[in-house]
Amino acid sequence: MGIIPIISLVIFITGLSIYLLLASRGRFLLKSLVTKIKHQGWKFRNNKINYLRSRFSKTITIAAIILAAVIAGNTVSAQVTPPPLTSLKSVSVPEPNNLGDFVKDKVAAIKLGKTFFWDMQVGSDGQTSCASCHFHAGADNRSKNQISPGLLRINANGTVNPDTVFDIGGAPNYQLKPGDFPFHKLSNPNDPKTVISDRNDVTSSQGAFNAKFVDVIPGSAADKVKTEPDPVFNVGGTNVRRVQARNTPTVINSVFNFRNFWDGRAQNIFNGVNPFGLRDPNASVVKAENPNQLKFVKVSLNNSSLASQALGPPLSSFELSADGRTFLEIGDKFGRIDNKKSLSKLPLDNLDNLDNLADTLVGPILNSVQELTGNLAQINSSTSLSTLLQNVLSLRGTKLPRVLGQKLSTLRPLGKQVVHPQDSVLGADSRYPQPGLKEKSYDELIKDAFKPEWWKSNRLIQVDAEGKRTFVNNADNSSQTDEYTLLEYNFSLFFGLAIQLYESTLIANDTPFDRFLAGNTTALTPQQQQGKQLFQGKALCIGCHVGSELTAASVSSVAKDGRIKRAPFGARSPEDNGFFNIGVRPVTDDPGLGGNDPVQNNPLSEARLAQLGKFQLLLGENPPVLNPPLNSSETVTANGAFKAPGLRNVELTAPYFHNGGQATLEQVVDFYNRGGDFGVLPPLNLSPEEKQQLVAFLKGLTDDRVRYEKAPFDHPQLFVPNGHPGNQTFVTDDGTGKATDSFLEIPAVGRNGGNAIRNFLK
């Protein structure tokens, strides 16, 4: 070998050594590789181990893999190298580029959105709102009747296998205690092998009672419903409020997420009808060419996953709704039209697609099963409805987002809640000390905010018993048809966009961390600065919580690195950008991103859509070009993966993770330090002092405007259901088969804020 090649080789090895030892991404790569090979294999989907077999030594193997990763080019480099951290104030708030086609007055739309978000009249019971699960730093700190059993559990082959046993407390309506956490208990928090107990329950948010929607009562906050026995959420045969199957994430800073919900099912493109964007080919709204000429149109607004997300809870039979209600009927609740038919409320949104009417009774149930597991094809349509009802968690309900519009038209906005006279958005309209807003109706608020072609028409949209829609001049008073005004029919469009515009103002960007990044070197304490170095280095947090938003699931991260990418090391499996399986629970407890959508049973994972050749059709753009190119048969990392949340105000948003299984930041740091609970992450070997530094840094991510509920985080009065009098062995029946409610008052707060909010179990 000549001297020049030898010198080149020495320089290369020296440079590579320096890179691995000194560069943060090099240390991250080296530590991950060494850890994985030390454990003799790579962890793949479904927790199956594919051992690395080679005739070469481990040292040569490590060197070969590192060399391949280093020379793989800019794609891998971009994936491993975190972008420079800057204050969140430097990041533009994402917004649809065609918003002006719909919104006439953005300020009025924000006012409408805040009213919708906090109004308890939106719920079927006239007592629950979007804010009922997002009133505390954008999340939920209630602790009684907040446990859900493992309803999303599946078998290894993907078939549904819900666990309906309450491991914690033994039954619903249990009052959680600090000693219940973490749900996966170890005798030594640094050693994942020292398991004392393991429970698959979820800490989440109580919502609706199990009931069937019958009708709205125009002008009444409460819908007419029929209480149905609940086989899971009952105490001694008396129904209690159902609890959702995943922990409630904060809405603060959620506008920066490219997709929303833990499993990403709320699409970046908003279709005006439901959370599923272009995945639903039948979603359409109605536009007035002039007041006498209507037409069905498809709408598409990008950067609008919050609008998509907003259309889920109001129709969810676990969150805000009796089962079978639609957005149209919510509008009638505030309006004039009587709705007594059921077939007209089928999820049909296209005049040319009526050939599924045979599935009227079973189809909606199967759709709900599919939303949980993505295994619709494996469920026999002959399965008894009673069995399905016992085994299904309906995350969205089985109805079109129409009827909500008819409920709200004449009810006084926030008519059951006091609005602070110094509310930063609603203060000028407050009737303080009387509840509600003065003068304005929801019809008027909508007309102030949105362009008239979406609400102004002399004609009605008629829906007959078979789901066929026709434009008519007058209602025919037939029991076989429903008629909706244009404003009522398009209510889902208004609700989604207004909620998004309000939530887009909930930006926490004045934390000590943000001030430090902006140049104030004393904004973080020395201990917090040491924690920041750990966050970006040894603790590997920056691997998922990248960029100014502190999440790889952000709009800017997707714009930079693509919607799908290859993992920067290991088998370099394709994955959805910003979604990770970190070993919180086994993948069979909750498939997460590994599930399917409820529209056409397509994978939620965008990498899997690309493998199927459906990326452009269902997502509206061509898939990113991967290096090496995506292979249709290779393993995609999706099962058990969940969206990486942003971390601002994390001090205030316990309990943590998608299952709510950790109650404190100290428990979270212990989890990461031991490499997770189910063998996915590398152990960190943090010292007790380093753990304290990391926790201190995480507390430096709190915006005091959130802590003290100062504008824009001020809000109207709210009464939230807070469990039921009694406990998990006894409740009182209110006479209708439901447990008597307890309510917790959240007082109205104005722009100047109030007392510091109290954290979970404090």
DRENSE-149527 format. One line per 8 residues: number of its first residue (from 1); their letters; for each residue x, z, y of C-alpha. Coordinates in nm, 3 decimals, padded with zeros to 5 digits. Example, Ala and Ser with C-alpha at 12.3 -4.5 7.8 and 13.67 -1.06 7.14 Angstrom:
# residues 2
1> as> 01.230/00.780/-00.450  01.367/00.714/-00.106
//
This chain:
# residues 762
1> mgiipiis> 00.000/00.000/00.000  00.139/-00.094/00.343  00.207/00.151/00.621  -00.076/00.027/00.840  -00.347/00.080/00.577  -00.202/00.424/00.502  -00.201/00.519/00.872  -00.554/00.383/00.906
9> lvifitgl> -00.666/00.586/00.607  -00.506/00.905/00.743  -00.667/00.852/01.082  -01.001/00.786/00.919  -00.987/01.097/00.697  -00.870/01.314/00.989  -01.145/01.181/01.213  -01.404/01.228/00.943
17> siylllas> -01.290/01.588/00.886  -01.310/01.665/01.258  -01.652/01.501/01.272  -01.783/01.705/00.982  -01.642/02.034/01.105  -01.700/02.010/01.478  -01.989/01.774/01.547  -02.333/01.936/01.515
25> rgrfllks> -02.480/01.646/01.324  -02.172/01.638/01.101  -02.209/02.005/01.016  -02.578/01.951/00.954  -02.506/01.660/00.719  -02.220/01.829/00.537  -02.403/02.158/00.488  -02.711/01.985/00.355
33> lvtkikhq> -02.510/01.769/00.116  -02.296/02.050/-00.016  -02.599/02.273/-00.063  -02.792/02.009/-00.253  -02.504/01.912/-00.479  -02.419/02.273/-00.537  -02.766/02.309/-00.680  -02.694/02.000/-00.895
41> gwkfrnnk> -02.967/01.775/-00.774  -03.197/01.639/-00.513  -03.549/01.776/-00.470  -03.803/01.498/-00.484  -04.178/01.463/-00.455  -04.394/01.694/-00.670  -04.098/01.931/-00.709  -03.939/01.715/-00.980
49> inylrsrf> -03.561/01.732/-01.005  -03.359/01.416/-01.048  -03.010/01.539/-01.136  -02.714/01.354/-01.000  -02.514/01.221/-01.292  -02.176/01.068/-01.236  -01.839/01.036/-01.407  -01.678/01.131/-01.077
57> sktitiaa> -01.607/01.479/-00.963  -01.832/01.660/-00.715  -01.568/01.617/-00.449  -01.557/01.242/-00.492  -01.936/01.229/-00.500  -01.962/01.425/-00.175  -01.703/01.204/-00.010  -01.875/00.886/-00.127
65> iilaavia> -02.216/00.993/-00.002  -02.077/01.112/00.331  -01.884/00.790/00.373  -02.197/00.586/00.296  -02.399/00.787/00.546  -02.134/00.758/00.818  -02.091/00.382/00.787  -02.462/00.311/00.741
73> gntvsaqv> -02.486/00.226/01.109  -02.684/00.317/01.413  -03.008/00.379/01.227  -02.874/00.680/01.038  -02.679/00.797/01.342  -02.993/00.791/01.553  -03.184/00.987/01.291  -02.920/01.256/01.256
81> tpppltsl> -02.817/01.284/01.621  -03.068/01.489/01.820  -03.142/01.353/02.167  -03.004/01.555/02.459  -03.229/01.845/02.551  -03.388/01.833/02.895  -03.668/02.033/03.053  -04.014/01.934/02.938
89> ksvsvpep> -04.091/01.874/03.304  -03.885/01.556/03.274  -04.114/01.414/03.003  -04.410/01.199/03.107  -04.747/01.303/02.969  -04.865/01.028/02.729  -05.176/00.841/02.838  -05.365/00.533/02.715
97> nnlgdfvk> -05.263/00.218/02.898  -05.627/00.102/02.927  -05.780/00.434/03.037  -05.905/00.269/03.356  -06.138/00.049/03.151  -06.344/00.359/03.071  -06.275/00.638/03.322  -06.399/00.601/03.677
105> dkvaaikl> -06.280/00.937/03.812  -06.004/01.121/03.627  -06.061/01.451/03.810  -06.429/01.440/03.715  -06.336/01.358/03.356  -06.105/01.662/03.338  -06.390/01.880/03.469  -06.620/01.737/03.203
113> gktffwdm> -06.357/01.792/02.935  -06.297/02.155/03.025  -06.672/02.215/03.022  -06.714/02.051/02.681  -06.415/02.240/02.539  -06.537/02.588/02.636  -06.916/02.543/02.607  -07.061/02.752/02.322
121> qvgsdgqt> -07.375/02.537/02.324  -07.186/02.254/02.151  -07.196/02.438/01.817  -07.501/02.408/01.591  -07.554/02.782/01.628  -07.532/02.770/02.007  -07.250/03.023/01.981  -06.932/02.834/01.891
129> scaschfh> -06.719/02.592/02.088  -06.387/02.412/02.055  -06.237/02.709/02.236  -06.367/02.951/01.973  -06.059/02.864/01.764  -05.825/02.788/02.056  -05.879/03.068/02.308  -05.550/03.254/02.263
137> agadnrsk> -05.246/03.060/02.385  -05.436/02.756/02.261  -05.460/02.909/01.912  -05.650/03.197/01.745  -05.553/03.562/01.710  -05.864/03.696/01.535  -05.794/03.896/01.220  -06.129/03.978/01.056
145> nqispgll> -06.300/03.723/00.830  -06.007/03.488/00.886  -05.904/03.431/00.522  -05.979/03.116/00.325  -05.890/03.086/-00.047  -05.688/02.790/-00.174  -05.965/02.533/-00.136  -05.725/02.242/-00.098
153> rinangtv> -05.549/02.306/-00.428  -05.506/02.009/-00.662  -05.372/01.960/-01.013  -05.033/01.802/-01.072  -05.204/01.469/-01.140  -05.384/01.486/-00.805  -05.732/01.578/-00.925  -05.919/01.844/-00.730
161> npdtvfdi> -05.873/02.203/-00.841  -05.991/02.429/-00.557  -05.914/02.799/-00.584  -06.214/03.000/-00.463  -06.067/03.346/-00.537  -05.972/03.561/-00.238  -05.639/03.716/-00.331  -05.613/03.904/-00.002
169> ggapnyql> -05.892/04.157/00.043  -06.081/04.036/-00.262  -06.366/03.879/-00.063  -06.448/03.735/00.280  -06.493/03.951/00.592  -06.169/04.134/00.520  -05.980/04.293/00.808  -05.619/04.174/00.787
177> kpgdfpfh> -05.336/04.425/00.821  -04.965/04.382/00.898  -04.881/04.487/00.542  -05.066/04.182/00.405  -04.787/03.958/00.536  -04.597/03.760/00.434  -04.824/03.616/00.166  -04.518/03.535/-00.047
185> klsnpndp> -04.354/03.878/-00.083  -03.992/03.938/-00.181  -03.804/04.259/-00.243  -03.506/04.100/-00.065  -03.613/03.861/00.216  -03.278/03.681/00.189  -03.315/03.607/-00.183  -03.598/03.371/-00.287
193> ktvisdrn> -03.567/03.484/-00.649  -03.684/03.842/-00.581  -04.058/03.765/-00.584  -04.294/04.062/-00.584  -04.620/03.872/-00.535  -04.740/03.526/-00.437  -05.080/03.442/-00.287  -05.212/03.101/-00.191
201> dvtssqga> -05.475/03.221/00.058  -05.473/03.084/00.411  -05.512/03.265/00.742  -05.724/03.038/00.957  -06.034/03.044/01.180  -06.395/03.133/01.106  -06.644/02.870/01.213  -06.996/02.783/01.100
209> fnakfvdv> -07.227/02.928/00.837  -07.316/02.703/00.545  -07.634/02.527/00.657  -07.805/02.190/00.650  -07.886/02.026/00.980  -08.259/01.961/01.026  -08.300/01.864/01.389  -08.203/01.940/01.743
217> ipgsaadk> -08.448/02.121/01.963  -08.421/01.945/02.302  -08.319/02.196/02.565  -08.218/02.458/02.308  -07.858/02.563/02.251  -07.924/02.633/01.882  -08.008/02.355/01.638  -08.282/02.375/01.379
225> vktepdpv> -08.098/02.427/01.050  -08.166/02.541/00.696  -07.936/02.810/00.560  -07.786/02.710/00.226  -07.636/02.961/-00.021  -07.258/02.958/00.010  -07.088/02.999/-00.329  -06.753/03.092/-00.170
233> fnvggtnv> -06.809/03.254/00.170  -07.054/03.530/00.091  -07.050/03.906/00.056  -07.298/04.035/-00.201  -07.493/03.708/-00.179  -07.520/03.711/00.201  -07.349/03.420/00.374  -07.063/03.491/00.610
241> rrvqarnt> -06.899/03.240/00.841  -06.681/02.987/00.662  -06.309/02.983/00.727  -06.118/02.657/00.757  -05.857/02.562/00.501  -05.557/02.537/00.736  -05.422/02.760/01.011  -05.527/02.671/01.365
249> ptvinsvf> -05.245/02.515/01.569  -05.228/02.547/01.945  -05.372/02.277/02.168  -05.116/02.355/02.439  -04.861/02.070/02.462  -05.047/01.890/02.180  -05.083/01.586/02.407  -04.719/01.508/02.324
257> nfrnfwdg> -04.802/01.465/01.952  -04.819/01.106/01.831  -05.078/01.212/01.570  -05.274/01.535/01.545  -05.402/01.774/01.278  -05.152/01.916/01.034  -05.185/01.612/00.808  -05.179/01.358/01.092
265> raqnifng> -05.524/01.218/01.021  -05.619/01.212/01.392  -05.486/00.869/01.478  -05.285/00.769/01.784  -05.538/00.492/01.846  -05.883/00.621/01.946  -06.178/00.412/01.827  -06.444/00.596/02.030
273> vnpfglrd> -06.632/00.711/01.720  -06.424/00.931/01.488  -06.067/01.053/01.423  -05.960/00.756/01.212  -05.871/00.482/01.460  -05.821/00.134/01.314  -05.855/00.279/00.964  -06.232/00.255/01.019
281> pnasvvka> -06.313/-00.117/01.050  -06.679/-00.043/01.127  -06.634/00.190/01.424  -06.797/00.050/01.738  -06.962/00.163/02.058  -07.205/-00.019/02.288  -07.124/-00.176/02.624  -07.368/-00.292/02.892
289> enpnqlkf> -07.276/-00.637/03.021  -07.551/-00.555/03.270  -07.830/-00.294/03.252  -08.047/-00.531/03.043  -07.779/-00.677/02.816  -07.604/-00.467/02.552  -07.343/-00.556/02.292  -07.150/-00.374/02.019
297> vkvslnns> -06.778/-00.360/02.090  -06.472/-00.214/01.925  -06.248/-00.006/02.149  -05.884/00.086/02.104  -05.700/00.336/02.324  -05.337/00.416/02.240  -05.169/00.755/02.294  -05.508/00.911/02.227
305> slasqalg> -05.472/01.123/01.915  -05.622/01.414/02.108  -05.941/01.214/02.162  -05.937/01.128/01.793  -05.886/01.493/01.704  -06.165/01.609/01.936  -06.428/01.425/01.733  -06.358/01.619/01.412
313> pplssfel> -06.461/01.984/01.476  -06.803/01.929/01.644  -06.932/01.764/01.325  -06.739/01.974/01.073  -06.961/02.191/00.857  -06.673/02.441/00.846  -06.611/02.454/01.219  -06.895/02.390/01.467
321> sadgrtfl> -07.178/02.216/01.287  -07.451/02.245/01.032  -07.392/01.977/00.770  -07.549/01.641/00.858  -07.545/01.658/01.239  -07.413/01.371/01.451  -07.289/01.334/01.806  -07.616/01.159/01.893
329> eigdkfgr> -07.811/01.470/01.801  -07.584/01.698/01.999  -07.680/01.490/02.299  -08.047/01.529/02.209  -07.997/01.903/02.206  -07.944/01.867/02.576  -08.200/01.585/02.599  -08.533/01.436/02.502
337> idnkksls> -08.544/01.243/02.172  -08.685/01.388/01.850  -08.483/01.313/01.537  -08.635/01.395/01.200  -08.491/01.124/00.980  -08.189/01.150/00.759  -08.108/00.795/00.655  -08.053/00.694/01.019
345> klpldnld> -07.767/00.942/01.030  -07.560/00.764/00.768  -07.196/00.691/00.856  -07.267/00.320/00.909  -07.129/00.168/01.223  -07.161/-00.204/01.167  -07.472/-00.421/01.146  -07.309/-00.637/00.882
353> nldnladt> -07.205/-00.357/00.646  -07.518/-00.210/00.491  -07.443/-00.262/00.124  -07.345/00.101/00.056  -07.691/00.252/00.094  -07.700/00.334/-00.278  -07.443/00.601/-00.204  -07.669/00.775/00.050
361> lvgpilns> -07.677/01.106/-00.130  -07.349/01.123/-00.320  -07.125/00.916/-00.094  -07.086/01.166/00.191  -06.997/01.440/-00.056  -06.739/01.222/-00.224  -06.594/01.132/00.114  -06.538/01.499/00.184
369> vqeltgnl> -06.363/01.543/-00.150  -06.147/01.245/-00.073  -06.051/01.386/00.264  -05.913/01.690/00.090  -05.721/01.523/-00.184  -05.717/01.148/-00.147  -05.836/01.114/-00.505  -06.181/00.963/-00.464
377> aqinssts> -06.122/00.717/-00.743  -06.072/01.000/-00.988  -06.407/01.164/-00.915  -06.696/01.037/-01.122  -07.004/00.965/-00.913  -07.214/01.131/-01.182  -07.051/01.465/-01.108  -07.326/01.711/-01.018
385> lstllqnv> -07.385/01.766/-00.649  -07.388/02.141/-00.699  -07.041/02.129/-00.853  -06.911/01.910/-00.573  -07.061/02.134/-00.308  -06.887/02.432/-00.463  -06.555/02.251/-00.478  -06.550/02.070/-00.145
393> lslrgtkl> -06.424/02.178/00.193  -06.584/01.946/00.447  -06.327/01.908/00.720  -06.540/01.665/00.918  -06.899/01.676/00.795  -07.086/01.370/00.671  -07.228/01.212/00.984  -07.172/00.978/01.274
401> prvlgqkl> -07.056/01.124/01.606  -07.374/01.032/01.789  -07.630/01.311/01.792  -07.422/01.558/01.992  -07.503/01.340/02.292  -07.877/01.399/02.272  -07.839/01.775/02.255  -07.651/01.831/02.578
409> stlrplgk> -07.827/01.609/02.833  -08.054/01.867/02.999  -07.889/02.197/02.903  -07.704/02.362/03.189  -07.329/02.316/03.128  -07.175/02.647/03.018  -07.524/02.791/03.045  -07.440/03.101/02.837
417> qvvhpqds> -07.104/03.181/02.996  -06.979/03.308/03.331  -06.736/03.080/03.514  -06.485/03.255/03.738  -06.534/03.153/04.104  -06.159/03.087/04.126  -06.145/02.875/03.811  -05.882/02.608/03.879
425> vlgadsry> -06.112/02.325/03.765  -06.468/02.458/03.766  -06.460/02.722/04.041  -06.638/02.513/04.304  -06.930/02.460/04.063  -06.952/02.821/03.939  -07.282/03.012/03.965  -07.093/03.342/03.948
433> pqpglkek> -07.211/03.607/03.872  -07.480/03.400/03.697  -07.373/03.195/03.395  -07.313/02.823/03.399  -07.244/02.554/03.654  -07.474/02.488/03.948  -07.665/02.166/03.999  -07.477/01.943/03.755
441> sydelikd> -07.619/01.841/03.418  -07.408/01.687/03.145  -07.567/01.351/03.220  -07.449/01.380/03.578  -07.102/01.495/03.477  -07.067/01.195/03.245  -07.187/00.955/03.512  -06.939/01.101/03.761
449> afkpewwk> -06.649/01.053/03.520  -06.710/00.724/03.336  -06.774/00.366/03.437  -07.142/00.264/03.432  -07.106/-00.009/03.171  -07.070/00.268/02.912  -07.381/00.467/03.009  -07.612/00.266/03.239
457> snrliqvd> -07.881/00.055/03.070  -08.256/00.007/03.069  -08.256/-00.057/02.696  -08.232/00.169/02.390  -08.037/00.142/02.067  -08.276/00.174/01.773  -08.158/00.278/01.427  -08.398/00.222/01.140
465> aegkrtfv> -08.427/00.394/00.804  -08.173/00.157/00.647  -07.915/00.208/00.922  -07.977/-00.126/01.093  -07.938/-00.115/01.471  -08.137/-00.310/01.723  -08.155/-00.317/02.101  -08.512/-00.243/02.216
473> nnadnssq> -08.692/-00.187/02.545  -08.903/00.110/02.435  -08.922/00.365/02.157  -09.174/00.266/01.890  -09.269/00.624/01.797  -09.219/00.540/01.432  -09.100/00.806/01.190  -08.874/00.539/01.038
481> tdeytlle> -08.661/00.481/01.347  -08.450/00.671/01.598  -08.386/00.553/01.952  -08.088/00.646/02.167  -08.006/00.582/02.528  -07.673/00.414/02.594  -07.533/00.745/02.723  -07.641/00.923/02.405
489> ynfslffg> -07.513/00.650/02.175  -07.169/00.650/02.338  -07.146/01.028/02.362  -06.857/01.043/02.117  -06.655/00.815/02.347  -06.716/01.045/02.645  -06.656/01.364/02.448  -06.327/01.250/02.300
497> laiqlyes> -06.173/01.110/02.617  -06.289/01.399/02.836  -06.149/01.658/02.596  -05.821/01.466/02.580  -05.787/01.449/02.957  -05.851/01.823/02.988  -05.608/01.912/02.711  -05.353/01.682/02.875
505> tliandtp> -05.338/01.932/03.162  -05.243/02.217/02.926  -04.869/02.165/02.958  -04.643/02.469/02.915  -04.317/02.351/03.073  -04.211/02.650/03.284  -04.043/02.858/03.016  -03.706/03.033/03.054
513> fdrflagn> -03.574/02.761/02.822  -03.698/02.483/03.052  -03.555/02.655/03.358  -03.222/02.695/03.176  -03.217/02.325/03.089  -03.293/02.244/03.453  -02.977/02.424/03.562  -03.068/02.792/03.599
521> ttaltpqq> -02.792/02.940/03.382  -02.938/03.292/03.402  -03.289/03.193/03.286  -03.192/03.276/02.927  -03.025/03.605/02.842  -02.682/03.596/02.672  -02.854/03.682/02.343  -03.102/03.397/02.390
529> qqgkqlfq> -02.822/03.155/02.472  -02.650/03.252/02.148  -02.981/03.192/01.971  -03.003/02.850/02.136  -02.664/02.759/01.990  -02.784/02.869/01.647  -03.106/02.668/01.693  -02.905/02.355/01.765
537> gkalcigc> -02.634/02.426/01.508  -02.605/02.661/01.215  -02.979/02.733/01.182  -03.055/02.357/01.156  -03.382/02.398/01.354  -03.300/02.089/01.557  -03.341/01.877/01.244  -03.722/01.889/01.282
545> hvgselta> -03.774/02.036/01.630  -03.595/01.764/01.824  -03.612/01.648/02.184  -03.758/01.811/02.491  -04.091/01.853/02.311  -03.912/02.036/02.024  -04.086/01.825/01.760  -03.998/01.500/01.585
553> asvssvak> -04.373/01.428/01.574  -04.385/01.350/01.946  -04.479/01.023/02.112  -04.126/00.987/02.251  -03.962/01.057/01.914  -04.178/00.793/01.746  -04.100/00.546/02.026  -03.727/00.609/01.976
561> dgrikrap> -03.696/00.631/01.598  -04.007/00.453/01.474  -04.323/00.568/01.297  -04.142/00.571/00.963  -03.774/00.616/00.890  -03.536/00.707/00.614  -03.415/01.060/00.566  -03.058/01.075/00.703
569> fgarsped> -02.907/01.205/00.378  -02.976/01.255/00.011  -03.177/00.979/-00.153  -03.268/00.863/00.199  -03.633/00.841/00.101  -03.874/00.684/00.350  -04.085/00.936/00.541  -04.329/00.955/00.831
577> ngffnigv> -04.143/01.053/01.145  -04.215/01.416/01.230  -04.370/01.521/00.897  -04.174/01.746/00.661  -04.214/01.943/00.341  -04.020/02.264/00.407  -04.131/02.458/00.099  -04.394/02.686/00.254
585> rpvtddpg> -04.615/02.636/-00.052  -04.607/02.422/-00.367  -04.729/02.069/-00.300  -05.026/02.129/-00.532  -05.161/02.398/-00.298  -05.227/02.140/-00.027  -05.119/01.773/-00.040  -05.108/01.749/00.340
593> lggndpvq> -04.976/01.409/00.442  -04.991/01.315/00.074  -05.371/01.294/00.089  -05.587/00.994/00.175  -05.822/00.917/00.462  -06.199/00.944/00.404  -06.277/00.595/00.533  -06.138/00.359/00.272
601> nnplsear> -05.926/00.596/00.063  -05.600/00.476/00.219  -05.292/00.702/00.229  -05.250/00.922/00.535  -04.878/00.856/00.502  -04.780/00.560/00.715  -04.477/00.497/00.495  -04.711/00.454/00.199
609> laqlgkfq> -04.929/00.219/00.404  -04.618/00.008/00.468  -04.547/-00.001/00.095  -04.901/-00.126/00.035  -04.871/-00.393/00.304  -05.149/-00.232/00.511  -04.944/-00.098/00.802  -05.032/-00.368/01.055
617> lllgenpp> -05.397/-00.386/00.952  -05.465/-00.013/00.975  -05.222/00.091/01.247  -05.224/-00.211/01.476  -04.854/-00.297/01.478  -04.582/-00.419/01.247  -04.396/-00.157/01.045  -04.042/-00.063/01.151
625> vlnpplns> -03.760/-00.240/00.972  -03.573/00.015/00.763  -03.212/00.003/00.648  -03.212/-00.060/00.357  -03.552/-00.234/00.361  -03.853/-00.047/00.226  -03.912/-00.101/-00.143  -04.271/-00.099/-00.264
633> setvtang> -04.182/00.108/-00.570  -03.952/00.373/-00.423  -04.057/00.733/-00.373  -04.198/00.821/-00.032  -04.169/01.178/00.094  -04.528/01.271/00.176  -04.675/01.521/-00.070  -04.681/01.866/00.086
641> afkapglr> -04.549/01.733/00.419  -04.698/01.856/00.747  -04.651/01.779/01.113  -04.365/01.967/01.279  -04.525/02.165/01.563  -04.375/02.210/01.906  -04.242/02.562/01.958  -04.328/02.660/02.314
649> nveltapy> -04.527/02.985/02.326  -04.456/03.038/01.955  -04.422/03.410/02.034  -04.797/03.411/02.110  -04.936/03.188/01.835  -04.901/03.392/01.514  -04.975/03.364/01.227  -04.736/03.083/01.140
657> fhnggqat> -04.714/02.766/00.931  -05.004/02.553/00.809  -05.115/02.837/00.579  -05.078/03.117/00.834  -04.876/03.307/00.577  -04.619/03.468/00.809  -04.720/03.717/01.080  -04.400/03.760/01.283
665> leqvvdfy> -04.110/03.552/01.409  -03.879/03.776/01.210  -04.059/03.676/00.890  -04.032/03.309/00.991  -03.657/03.338/01.046  -03.620/03.515/00.709  -03.808/03.226/00.549  -03.571/02.965/00.687
673> nrggdfgv> -03.265/03.179/00.621  -03.335/03.192/00.246  -03.405/02.817/00.230  -03.782/02.845/00.217  -03.994/02.986/-00.061  -04.008/02.688/-00.294  -03.656/02.549/-00.300  -03.662/02.265/-00.048
681> lpplnlsp> -03.431/02.379/00.233  -03.066/02.485/00.227  -03.003/02.858/00.281  -02.857/02.939/00.623  -02.666/03.263/00.554  -02.749/03.407/00.895  -02.624/03.757/00.971  -02.874/04.021/01.092
689> eekqqlva> -02.734/03.978/01.442  -02.778/03.602/01.429  -03.137/03.644/01.314  -03.206/03.864/01.617  -03.044/03.606/01.844  -03.262/03.330/01.702  -03.580/03.536/01.745  -03.478/03.618/02.102
697> flkgltdd> -03.432/03.248/02.176  -03.777/03.167/02.034  -03.925/03.426/02.270  -03.750/03.243/02.552  -03.988/02.953/02.485  -04.288/03.141/02.630  -04.445/03.018/02.952  -04.572/03.324/03.139
705> rvryekap> -04.859/03.120/03.279  -04.987/03.110/02.921  -04.917/03.479/02.865  -05.118/03.577/03.175  -05.371/03.289/03.155  -05.283/03.148/03.494  -05.382/02.794/03.592  -05.403/02.555/03.415
713> fdhpqlfv> -05.461/02.803/03.132  -05.748/02.991/03.301  -06.093/02.958/03.148  -06.463/03.054/03.147  -06.604/03.356/02.968  -06.629/03.314/02.593  -06.792/03.512/02.311  -06.617/03.444/01.980
721> pnghpgnq> -06.751/03.541/01.636  -06.527/03.820/01.510  -06.631/03.882/01.154  -06.942/04.078/01.061  -07.036/04.447/01.073  -06.923/04.600/00.746  -06.635/04.484/00.531  -06.555/04.267/00.230
729> tfvtddgt> -06.794/04.464/00.007  -07.096/04.506/00.236  -07.258/04.317/00.527  -07.603/04.329/00.684  -07.839/04.032/00.645  -07.992/03.906/00.969  -08.308/03.808/00.781  -08.215/03.445/00.719
737> gkatdsfl> -07.953/03.490/00.447  -07.669/03.511/00.700  -07.460/03.813/00.788  -07.511/03.969/01.129  -07.240/03.857/01.369  -06.995/04.064/01.567  -06.875/03.902/01.888  -06.561/03.953/02.090
745> eipavgrn> -06.584/03.884/02.463  -06.303/03.685/02.621  -06.360/03.747/02.995  -06.357/03.465/03.247  -06.021/03.425/03.419  -05.944/03.243/03.745  -05.641/03.045/03.855  -05.439/03.361/03.932
753> ggnairnf> -05.466/03.486/03.575  -05.523/03.833/03.439  -05.374/04.075/03.191  -05.120/03.963/02.933  -05.287/03.841/02.616  -05.238/04.053/02.304  -05.081/03.892/02.004  -05.201/03.871/01.644
761> lk> -05.255/04.214/01.485  -05.133/04.388/01.801
//
